[in-house]
Amino acid sequence: MVLTAVRRVGRNVVVVLLVTLGSVALLSLAPGSTAAVILGENATPEAVAALNHKLGVDRPLWEQYLSWLGHALTGDLGTSPVTNQPVTDAVLARLPVTLELAVLSLLISVVVAVVLAVVSATWQDTVVDRAVTALSSVLLSVPAFIAGPLLVYFLALQLHWFPVSGWSRIEADGLGANLSSAIMPSLAIALIEIAAFHRILRSDLISTLGEDFVGAARAKGMSRMYVMFRHALRPSSFSLITLAGINLGRLIGGTVVVETLFSLPGLGQFIVTSITARDVVTVQGIVVFIVVVYVVINMLVDLSYNWLDPRVRKVAAA
């Protein structure tokens, strides 16, 4: 058990190192330089070279990375040469926006998907099941960059339920205003997730409903819904929980389109502006933060298996 945990942690450390190194390598291939962005178009080549030397970006790539890694291991992600702001402070200031979007969209997608999957599995191969599956197919074909404008047109411009863009913070404007600004972009992200979650949970539920222990529960005279929620849903949630956990980590780093579309001050928009400015230090900090969150979430997903299905506990005990 301990050896397995050590191996898993070791693999995750390697993942973090490779991803951060890859982000630096990709930025080094882009044209221009951080100094040129800071000094502007009228800067002389000598001034650009001098500032690049001062920032240390004219050193070999491996030397830059090892220097950054040494500071990162002590918790110092560096200071942006473009904004002169500590990267950790900048990330933490924008994290609540992205985190709220990711969690809210995941909650919406899981709740709706569970309802749809239960309906489909309960009335398998009927008109109801086919209608829900067709709806799922439609949602699966609507990415966020299409769902966003559609939601803006219908929910904001036509019905006036939500603001078109912008972000309201809880501490400044209250919970109601905050949710009003967060629900529409969260829905834009959640629509395609609903379809994926519905399909995988429907399949697992149908498989579980054919198990002997479910048949025994039905033979005892238990109602269809009781059997579904008490005996079938939890052991059918392996794939759903795994996919939801993976998607949460992905959503934290993948809200770029929605945050740009709705003008939200989150990590997605922040990383775009940092890449444009060739702010390598900030990009590295954002990437390592997202990767660590992704890794931790996946480890928590693995641990959740024991709670979801007693059969896993028995196998582990044996």
C-alpha positions, 0 to 999 in steps of 0.5 A, spaced: 500 500 500 505 504 501 509 502 495 503 504 491 502 510 494 510 512 493 510 510 486 504 514 484 507 520 488 513 519 484 509 519 477 505 525 479 512 529 480 515 527 474 508 529 470 509 536 474 516 537 472 515 535 464 509 539 463 512 545 466 519 544 462 514 543 456 511 550 457 518 553 458 520 550 451 514 552 447 514 559 449 522 559 447 520 557 440 515 563 439 518 570 436 519 576 440 522 577 447 519 579 454 524 585 453 521 587 447 514 587 450 516 591 456 520 596 452 515 597 446 516 597 439 521 603 439 526 600 443 533 599 440 536 592 439 541 594 444 536 596 450 532 589 448 539 585 449 541 589 455 534 588 459 534 580 456 540 579 460 538 583 466 532 578 466 536 572 465 532 570 459 538 570 454 541 564 458 540 557 456 533 554 457 536 548 462 539 554 466 533 558 466 529 552 468 533 549 474 533 556 477 526 557 476 525 550 479 530 551 485 525 557 487 519 554 486 521 548 490 521 553 496 514 556 494 516 562 490 514 562 483 517 568 482 515 575 480 513 577 473 517 582 469 512 585 466 507 587 471 512 586 477 507 582 481 509 576 485 506 570 481 503 567 487 499 573 489 496 574 481 494 567 481 491 567 488 487 573 486 484 570 480 483 563 482 476 564 485 473 566 479 476 560 475 475 555 481 467 557 481 466 557 474 469 550 474 466 547 480 459 550 478 459 547 471 461 541 474 455 541 479 450 543 474 453 537 469 453 532 474 446 533 477 443 534 470 447 528 468 445 523 473 437 525 473 438 524 465 441 517 466 437 514 471 431 516 467 434 513 461 436 506 465 429 506 468 426 506 461 431 503 457 430 502 450 423 506 450 421 512 447 423 516 453 430 513 453 431 515 445 429 522 447 434 523 452 439 520 448 438 524 442 438 530 447 445 528 449 447 527 442 445 535 441 449 537 447 455 533 445 455 537 439 455 544 442 462 546 444 462 552 449 464 557 444 457 556 440 453 555 447 456 561 450 453 566 444 447 562 444 446 563 451 447 570 451 442 571 446 437 568 449 438 568 456 441 575 457 439 579 451 432 576 450 429 574 457 434 579 461 435 574 466 443 574 467 448 580 465 451 579 458 458 579 461 462 581 467 464 578 474 461 580 480 464 578 487 461 575 493 464 580 498 463 586 494 456 585 490 453 579 494 451 572 493 446 573 488 449 578 484 455 573 484 451 567 481 447 571 476 454 573 473 457 566 474 451 561 472 451 563 464 458 562 463 458 555 467 452 553 463 456 554 457 461 549 459 456 544 462 452 543 456 457 538 453 459 535 460 452 533 461 452 529 455 458 525 456 456 524 463 450 522 461 452 517 456 457 513 461 453 513 467 447 510 463 451 505 460 454 503 467 447 503 470 444 498 465 450 494 466 449 494 474 441 493 473 443 486 470 447 484 476 445 478 481 444 483 487 440 488 484 435 482 482 435 479 489 433 486 491 427 486 486 425 480 488 424 482 495 419 487 493 423 493 493 421 499 488 424 501 482 426 507 484 429 505 491 433 499 488 436 504 483 438 509 488 440 505 494 443 499 490 445 501 483 447 508 483 453 508 487 457 502 484 455 505 477 459 511 479 466 509 478 467 512 471 462 518 472 467 520 478 473 518 475 471 523 469 468 528 473 475 528 477 479 529 471 474 534 468 475 538 474 482 539 473 481 540 466 476 545 467 480 549 472 485 550 466 480 550 460 476 556 461 480 560 456 474 561 451 469 562 456 472 567 460 474 571 454 467 571 451 464 573 458 470 578 460 471 574 466 478 576 470 480 568 471 486 564 470 484 562 463 484 570 461 490 571 465 494 565 461 492 568 455 495 575 456 501 572 459 503 568 453 501 574 449 506 578 453 511 572 453 511 573 461 515 566 462 515 566 469 507 567 470 506 562 465 510 557 469 507 559 475 500 558 472 501 551 469 505 548 475 499 551 479 494 547 474 498 541 474 498 540 481 491 541 482 489 536 477 494 531 480 491 532 487 484 531 484 486 525 481 489 522 487 482 524 491 478 520 485 482 514 486 481 514 494 473 515 493 473 508 490 473 505 497 467 509 499 463 508 492 463 500 492 464 496 498 467 490 493 473 495 492 474 494 500 473 487 500 478 486 494 483 491 497 483 487 504 484 480 501 
